[in-house]
Amino acid sequence: MRVLMLAIVILGGVLSANAQINGKQIDFGFSQIDPTPMGTGNGKGPVLIPTVWQDGYSLDFQGTHGDYVLRIVDATDTVVYSAVVPSYQTLVWLPTYLVGTYRIELLTDLWLFYGVITL
C-alpha cells in the first residue's frame, strides 16, 4: 500500500510539472560579449544556458536566471523589440505586432545567448 501511495505521489508530481510547460523550448547558442580578462576571471565552470519555452507570444523562463536584456531582431539585424527581464520575472509577453521569424537574444554582462523564434 505504501509503495502504491508513493508511486501516485511521484507520478502526480511529474505529471503536474510537465503539464505547466507548453509550447516549444528555444535552443540557444552563445558567445562571450567581452573576452577581455577582468579581475579574477570568469571562472572555469560551464556556461549556464537559459531554459526558455515559447508558447505563441509568451516566453516562459524556467529555473533561476540572472537579469537579461531581451532583444528581438529581424532579418536585417534591426532590433524590433527590446525589454529588460529581471531575475525574478519568469513570464514575458511579446507584442502581437511581431509576425514572422526572428532572432531572439538574451544579453548579460558577459554573454550573448541567441536563438530563433517564429511568431
Order of alpha helices (4+ residues) and beta strands (2+ residues): alpha-beta-beta-beta-beta-beta-beta-beta-beta-beta
